[in-house]
């Protein structure tokens, strides 16, 4: 009798274990199916580069492709359709599988591709250089440079050099806006992007003497010096106390003498 009861309890335990396993398996499958369904819904179509698109090149359909991307990871300004991105001009080098965004391209409304790369508030100015002034030929579109003006004082051998502009973007070298190779090349003219007021300074420096360009690392940021304000502490004037004077009467016998003590 005891043996039958033990067998019955073991069978019930096995049945309960199988039932619990079946419930767990069903729950996991259901949750997994929901996760897959949610993942399919939470995607969005974006346009990416199919090949490397150089700086200044016009975007064409064969260079682009459409992929599905997680909706919460889509960057701001991303293009959703190839037709909306086609015809734009790359304002920087776009590498394969990079998402095409409004910040990486410029509108081409006519004229040269260079005109489309100019910022709305800025202008393009071309300065004449030579192989030495042009940083030994290592100047390429997209580089950042400082503009140095050099002039000789009339009637003297003294030469003055001053920085005219800092961190200026090179739009084109000679008539090329595509940085295809990183090899030395003799250049005769460099087109720079700057504000109209800054362009006037460069033109003035070019007419007074020569223009030199200093190549800089684009990652280097200009740190503006903070002006220190002198702290002024207002102190209420202290009123001087009037010095008190007094005399001492000295009595000797019948004589009385008034003596002023020494301070």
C-alpha positions as CSV (number, residue, x, y, z in Angstrom):
1,X,0.0,0.0,0.0
2,X,2.8,2.3,0.9
3,X,4.6,1.5,-2.4
4,X,1.5,2.3,-4.5
5,X,1.1,5.7,-2.8
6,X,4.7,6.5,-3.5
7,X,4.3,5.7,-7.2
8,X,1.2,7.8,-7.4
9,X,2.9,10.8,-5.9
10,X,5.9,10.4,-8.3
11,X,3.5,10.3,-11.2
12,X,1.7,13.4,-10.1
13,X,5.0,15.2,-9.7
14,X,6.1,14.3,-13.2
15,X,2.7,15.4,-14.6
16,X,3.0,18.8,-12.8
17,X,6.5,19.3,-14.0
18,X,5.5,18.6,-17.6
19,X,2.6,21.0,-17.3
20,X,4.8,23.8,-15.9
21,X,7.3,23.2,-18.7
22,X,4.6,23.4,-21.3
23,X,3.3,26.7,-19.8
24,X,6.8,28.2,-19.8
25,X,7.5,27.1,-23.4
26,X,4.2,28.6,-24.6
27,X,4.9,31.9,-22.8
28,X,8.5,32.2,-24.3
29,X,7.2,31.5,-27.8
30,X,4.4,34.0,-27.4
31,X,6.8,36.7,-26.1
32,X,9.4,35.9,-28.8
33,X,6.7,36.3,-31.5
34,X,5.6,39.6,-30.1
35,X,9.3,40.8,-30.0
36,X,9.8,39.9,-33.6
37,X,6.6,41.6,-34.6
38,X,7.5,44.8,-32.7
39,X,11.0,44.8,-34.3
40,X,9.5,44.6,-37.7
41,X,7.2,47.5,-37.0
42,X,9.9,49.7,-35.3
43,X,11.9,50.2,-38.5
44,X,12.1,53.0,-41.0
45,X,13.4,53.4,-44.6
46,X,16.5,55.5,-45.0
47,X,18.8,56.3,-47.9
48,X,22.5,55.3,-47.5
49,X,25.5,55.6,-49.8
50,X,26.1,52.6,-52.0
51,X,29.7,53.7,-52.8
52,X,32.1,56.4,-51.5
53,X,30.8,59.8,-52.6
54,X,33.7,62.4,-52.7
55,X,33.3,65.9,-51.4
56,X,31.7,68.2,-54.0
57,X,30.2,65.4,-56.2
58,X,26.6,65.4,-57.3
59,X,24.6,62.5,-55.9
60,X,23.2,60.1,-58.5
61,X,20.8,57.2,-58.2
62,X,23.4,54.4,-58.7
63,X,25.4,55.8,-55.8
64,X,22.5,55.4,-53.4
65,X,20.4,52.6,-51.9
66,X,17.5,52.2,-49.5
67,X,17.7,50.1,-46.3
68,X,15.5,49.5,-43.2
69,X,16.9,51.2,-40.1
70,X,15.6,51.1,-36.4
71,X,13.2,54.0,-36.1
72,X,14.6,55.3,-32.8
73,X,18.1,55.4,-34.3
74,X,17.3,57.3,-37.5
75,X,19.3,60.6,-37.4
76,X,17.7,64.0,-37.9
77,X,17.3,65.1,-41.5
78,X,17.8,61.6,-43.0
79,X,16.4,61.1,-46.5
80,X,13.7,58.4,-46.9
81,X,13.6,58.2,-50.7
82,X,16.3,58.1,-53.3
83,X,14.6,60.7,-55.5
84,X,14.7,63.3,-52.7
85,X,18.4,62.8,-52.2
86,X,19.3,62.6,-55.9
87,X,20.8,65.8,-57.4
88,X,22.2,67.0,-54.0
89,X,25.9,67.9,-53.7
90,X,28.1,66.2,-51.1
91,X,29.3,68.9,-48.7
92,X,31.8,66.3,-47.2
93,X,33.0,62.9,-48.2
94,X,30.3,60.3,-47.7
95,X,31.5,56.7,-47.1
96,X,29.7,53.5,-48.1
97,X,26.7,52.7,-45.9
98,X,26.6,56.2,-44.4
99,X,23.1,57.5,-43.9
100,X,22.5,60.5,-46.2
101,X,21.3,63.5,-44.1
102,X,20.6,67.1,-44.9
103,X,23.8,68.1,-43.0
104,X,26.0,66.1,-45.4
105,X,24.6,67.5,-48.6
106,X,23.8,70.8,-50.2
107,X,21.1,71.8,-52.7
108,X,22.2,72.3,-56.3
109,X,20.0,75.0,-57.7
110,X,22.0,75.7,-60.8
111,X,25.4,76.9,-61.8
112,X,28.6,75.1,-60.6
113,X,28.7,72.5,-57.9
114,X,30.9,74.9,-55.9
115,X,28.1,77.4,-55.6
116,X,26.0,74.8,-53.9
117,X,28.7,74.2,-51.2
118,X,28.8,77.8,-50.0
119,X,27.0,78.5,-46.8
120,X,24.0,80.9,-47.0
121,X,25.7,83.6,-44.9
122,X,29.2,83.3,-46.5
123,X,30.9,83.9,-49.8
124,X,33.6,82.3,-51.9
125,X,36.8,84.3,-52.6
126,X,39.8,83.1,-54.7
127,X,43.3,84.1,-53.8
128,X,46.5,83.6,-55.9
129,X,49.1,81.3,-54.4
130,X,52.2,79.4,-55.5
131,X,53.7,76.0,-54.6
132,X,55.3,77.4,-51.5
133,X,52.5,79.6,-50.3
134,X,50.0,76.8,-51.0
135,X,51.5,74.6,-48.2
136,X,53.9,72.8,-50.5
137,X,51.0,71.5,-52.7
138,X,49.3,69.6,-49.9
139,X,46.3,71.9,-49.9
140,X,43.1,70.0,-50.8
141,X,39.4,70.9,-50.9
142,X,37.9,70.6,-47.5
143,X,41.0,71.6,-45.6
144,X,41.0,74.3,-42.9
145,X,43.6,77.0,-43.1
146,X,44.7,80.3,-41.5
147,X,45.2,83.3,-43.8
148,X,48.4,85.3,-43.1
149,X,49.0,88.7,-44.7
150,X,52.6,89.8,-45.3
151,X,53.7,93.3,-46.4
152,X,56.9,95.3,-46.5
153,X,57.1,98.7,-44.9
154,X,57.8,101.4,-47.6
155,X,61.4,102.6,-47.5
156,X,62.5,99.9,-45.1
157,X,63.6,96.3,-45.1
158,X,61.2,95.5,-42.3
159,X,58.4,93.0,-43.0
160,X,55.2,92.8,-41.1
161,X,53.1,89.6,-40.9
162,X,49.7,89.3,-39.2
163,X,46.9,86.8,-39.1
164,X,44.0,88.0,-41.2
165,X,41.6,85.0,-40.8
166,X,41.6,81.8,-38.8
167,X,40.0,78.4,-39.5
168,X,38.9,79.1,-43.1
169,X,37.5,76.2,-45.2
170,X,39.1,75.5,-48.6
171,X,36.3,75.1,-51.2
172,X,38.5,74.4,-54.3
173,X,42.1,74.2,-55.4
174,X,42.6,75.7,-58.8
175,X,39.4,74.5,-60.5
176,X,39.0,71.2,-58.7
177,X,36.6,70.7,-55.8
178,X,37.2,66.9,-55.4
179,X,40.0,65.8,-53.1
180,X,40.7,62.7,-55.1
181,X,44.3,62.2,-54.1
182,X,46.6,63.2,-51.2
183,X,49.6,63.9,-53.4
184,X,51.7,67.1,-53.8
185,X,50.4,69.4,-56.5
186,X,51.4,72.8,-57.6
187,X,48.5,75.2,-57.4
188,X,48.0,78.7,-58.6
189,X,44.7,79.7,-57.0
190,X,42.7,78.6,-53.9
191,X,39.1,79.4,-53.3
192,X,38.1,80.0,-49.7
193,X,34.8,80.3,-47.9
194,X,34.2,83.2,-45.5
195,X,31.9,86.0,-44.4
196,X,31.7,89.1,-46.7
197,X,33.3,91.3,-44.0
198,X,36.2,88.8,-43.8
199,X,36.6,88.7,-47.5
200,X,37.3,92.5,-47.5
201,X,40.1,92.0,-45.1
202,X,41.7,89.3,-47.3
203,X,41.4,91.5,-50.4
204,X,43.0,94.4,-48.6
205,X,45.9,92.1,-47.4
206,X,46.4,90.7,-50.9
207,X,46.7,94.2,-52.3
208,X,49.1,95.4,-49.6
209,X,51.4,92.4,-50.0
210,X,51.3,88.6,-50.2
211,X,48.9,86.0,-48.8
212,X,50.2,82.9,-47.1
213,X,48.1,80.0,-45.9
214,X,48.8,77.9,-42.9
215,X,47.3,74.3,-43.0
216,X,45.6,73.4,-39.7
217,X,44.1,70.3,-38.2
218,X,40.3,70.6,-38.6
219,X,39.8,69.0,-35.2
220,X,41.6,71.9,-33.6
221,X,39.0,74.3,-32.2
222,X,39.5,78.0,-31.6
223,X,39.3,78.8,-27.9
224,X,38.1,82.3,-27.3
225,X,39.9,84.1,-24.5
226,X,37.7,84.9,-21.5
227,X,37.9,88.5,-20.4
228,X,38.6,88.8,-16.7
229,X,36.5,91.4,-14.9
230,X,38.2,93.1,-12.0
231,X,36.2,92.8,-8.8
232,X,35.7,96.1,-7.1
233,X,34.9,96.0,-3.4
234,X,33.2,99.1,-2.0
235,X,34.3,100.0,1.5
236,X,32.5,102.5,3.5
237,X,34.8,105.3,4.6
238,X,35.7,105.2,8.3
239,X,35.1,108.4,10.1
240,X,38.3,109.5,11.9
241,X,37.8,110.0,15.6
242,X,38.9,113.3,17.1
243,X,41.9,113.0,19.2
244,X,41.2,114.0,22.8
245,X,43.7,116.3,24.6
246,X,43.8,116.8,28.4
247,X,46.0,118.5,31.0
248,X,47.2,117.3,34.4
249,X,47.3,119.6,37.4
250,X,50.4,119.1,39.6
251,X,50.1,120.5,43.2
252,X,53.4,121.0,45.1
253,X,52.7,122.5,48.5
254,X,51.0,125.8,47.8
255,X,52.0,125.8,44.1
256,X,49.7,124.5,41.4
257,X,51.1,123.7,37.9
258,X,49.2,122.8,34.8
259,X,51.2,120.1,32.8
260,X,50.4,118.8,29.4
261,X,51.4,115.1,29.2
262,X,53.5,113.8,26.3
263,X,51.7,111.7,23.7
